[in-house]
Structure formats: structure tokens, C-alpha cells
Amino acid sequence: MNRYLLPMGFCAASLVSTLLGGLGAFRLRKRMHLLMGLAAGVMLGLVTFDILPEIMTRVRDLGVSARGPMMAFAAGYLIFHVLERAIAIHHGEGYCDAGHRHPQAGILSAVALIGHSMTDGICLGLAFQVSHAIGITVGVAVISHDAIDGMNTVAVMLNSENSDRRAAALLVVDALAPIAGVILTFFIQPSPQTLTIFLGYFAGFILYIGGAYLLSEAHSEQSTAGTVVATVLGTAAAFAVSALG
């Protein structure tokens, strides 16, 4: 039963996170840089102190090469980097020419973000098949990431001169997308070796979220010493939780 309840519980938290991120785009964007800096530090700490050691332990226990998981690690980082740039997730750049913003461009960008959120759900569901600890780690990453996805879904819609109502409708779809991704994983049963490969992919995915995505967003509009401090504190907090565990 926990196989279903825990991932769905994180999906519920992700749904709330996405909606709050969207609300932040409407009302509270000026304060988001500190939260994103903190979340980026947590992501770095999770990869360094939890996921990579788990990969090494599993590689040793299974008697397999670490090359596969490490290739997946690089692929996880690069795939998300390519996807982010291709859909111009950062404030819809590339979709709207100056002075010529088209509502359809905002909708296209938002739909791409919805597909991106569904991928988050797939990562979450498969992570819980590795272990509860890794599932929780990936769940924290997904919750943090989806808050920014929600913010960007609203931002690209509004920046493309779509109405508030239409932006809110696509925000709700984006919030529901990870649930569809998790449900899909209930019908997938990878082998232990395959799960180790996926674990490497998760590590790259989370490192990109923290090191490239969240930090880039955190410093894009208001780069302050407070943001840097928040990032360091987030990393320290992740280390403390790992050490206590």
C-alpha cells in the first residue's frame, strides 16, 4: 500500500507547490529569489550526500560497473538542460519577439511545461521503487521544481498577453500533470540494475534543477548576498539531515 500512498502523497504536495508557485507569479515574485536559493542548496546537498553515495553502495552490492549510472547521471543533467533551453522555460524567451507577443506562443510554452511536469512525476514514481529514502529525496526536488514550473507557467502566459483566467486554467493542468506521471509508474517494474541506472539519471536531473535551474532563476532578477547565504544554508541543512540519518 505504501508503494502507492507515499508517491501520491508527494504528488499532492507537488500539486500545492505548483499552485503556490503560480500564485507567487501573480503576487509574490519579489521574495522568491531567497526561497529558490535555499532550495538550490538543498538540491546540491541531496545529490552529494544522499543519492551519489546510494549509487556507489548499490553498484558495490550488485557487482556491476559504475559506468552505466554515471553515464545516466550526465544524461540526466544534459537532457533537462536541452529541454529547458528548447522550450525557453526561462520567462518564455525566444517565444515572444519584443513588441509582438502572441497568446498562442504562451500556450505552446505552457503545454511544454505541463509535459515537463509529467516527467517529474515519472521520476518520482520510479525513485520510490529504488527506496523510500531516495523517493523522499526526489520528492523534495520535484516539489521545489514544480513551484518554479507553476511560476513559469503563469509567467509565460501573462507575458504573452493571455488572460488571467486562461493562465490559471493551464496552471491547474500543470499542477495535475505529475499525478499522471506517477500513476504511469505503477505499471512499470524495472530490475535492480535498471533502477541503479535510473538513480544516476535522478542525480543528474536533481543537480540540474538545483545548480543550473533554481540558481539561475534565483539570480536572474535580484542577485543578492542573501540569496548566496540561503544557498549555503540549504546545502548545510541537507548535510545535517544526511548525517543524522
NORCOR-V477209 format. One record per residue. OMEGA is omega in degrees with one decimal (NA if undefined). Layout:
# NORCOR-V477209
omega
OMEGA
OMEGA
This chain:
# NORCOR-V477209
omega
-179.7
178.7
-179.8
-172.9
-177.4
177.6
-179.7
175.3
177.0
175.9
178.1
177.7
177.3
178.1
179.0
-179.4
179.4
-179.9
178.0
176.3
176.7
177.0
177.5
177.8
177.8
-165.8
-165.0
-172.4
-175.2
-178.0
-172.4
-175.8
179.1
179.5
179.3
176.7
177.0
-179.3
178.5
177.5
177.7
-179.7
178.5
179.7
179.9
178.8
-173.7
-170.7
-177.7
-170.0
-179.6
174.2
177.6
177.0
-178.8
178.4
-179.1
177.3
179.2
-177.0
-179.5
-178.8
-179.2
179.3
175.9
-176.8
-179.2
177.7
-179.5
173.5
177.3
176.6
178.9
-179.4
179.6
178.4
-173.5
-179.4
179.8
176.0
-179.7
179.9
-179.5
-178.3
-177.0
-178.2
178.0
-173.7
-175.9
175.8
172.8
-177.8
-179.6
-179.9
-174.6
173.9
-179.4
177.9
-177.3
-178.5
-175.7
178.6
-178.7
178.3
177.1
178.7
179.1
179.5
179.9
178.1
176.4
177.9
178.6
175.4
176.8
-180.0
176.6
175.4
175.4
179.4
177.5
177.4
-179.0
-178.8
179.3
179.1
178.6
174.5
174.0
177.1
177.4
-178.3
179.5
177.2
178.9
178.3
179.2
178.4
177.2
178.8
-178.3
179.4
179.2
-178.2
-175.6
173.2
178.5
175.5
178.6
179.0
-177.3
176.0
178.0
-176.1
-177.6
177.6
-177.8
178.9
178.3
175.1
168.7
-179.2
175.6
-178.4
179.7
177.5
179.2
179.9
179.3
174.1
178.7
178.3
178.0
-180.0
-178.4
-173.7
179.1
178.4
177.7
178.7
179.0
-180.0
178.1
-177.9
177.3
-179.0
-179.2
-179.0
-179.0
175.1
177.2
179.1
179.2
178.2
177.5
175.2
178.3
179.9
174.7
178.0
178.2
-178.0
178.3
178.2
-178.3
178.6
177.6
179.2
-176.3
-170.9
-176.5
-171.4
-177.1
-179.8
177.4
178.2
-177.2
-175.8
-173.2
-176.3
-175.8
-179.2
-176.4
175.0
178.6
178.0
178.3
178.9
179.3
178.7
178.8
179.3
177.9
177.9
178.3
178.8
178.1
177.8
-179.1
179.7
179.1
-179.3
179.5
-179.5
NA
